[in-house]
Amino acid sequence: MLKPLTKAAEPIERALREFESLAPRTPATSNQIRREHWIRPPGALLEADFLATCSRCAVCVSVCPANCIKIDTSGVRGNGAPYIVPSEMACVVCDGLHCMQNCPSGALVFTPAAEIDIGTAVWHEHLCVRPRGEDCTICVDHCPMGSAALTIESGRVKVNEEGCVGCGVCEQQCPTTPKSITVTPKSAR
């Protein structure tokens, strides 16, 4: 008695299975998420030019004294080009600016430290411990650009966008989870 009903449902079930196979899969981990904007090494050309010019040779990765520059040859992270994840390891704006000095493709152009534009720090007051009465100054104290980039004014962290190079030391050193100061990549502005 149920045989005709089961037979009638088969094409619908087959179509449903095919439809489900076309749906995008959710990545298993956040490391597999493709982002539209990535923090690039210092001196990077504008995003489209950087992606077109970078040879993915990984010289910048090998010469970085902070080991902050990464490259994912699978292309999942950073679209296959060098990138930085400040919460893991920030750019320290090293004295030699080695990544820019050694880039053979021209994707990284030498830029004086004060003129580097990797991105801009953004303070998220609702995540910070300062408004809750803690006298934390870790982000300000560790910033390689000093008061040109970060200060405390009226008890609040103030980011000077003109002085902030977006290196991410503030983000890396921030003790809160989630981070109360993060870097917005220059390509996202």
Disulfide bonds with the S-S distance in Angstrom:
none
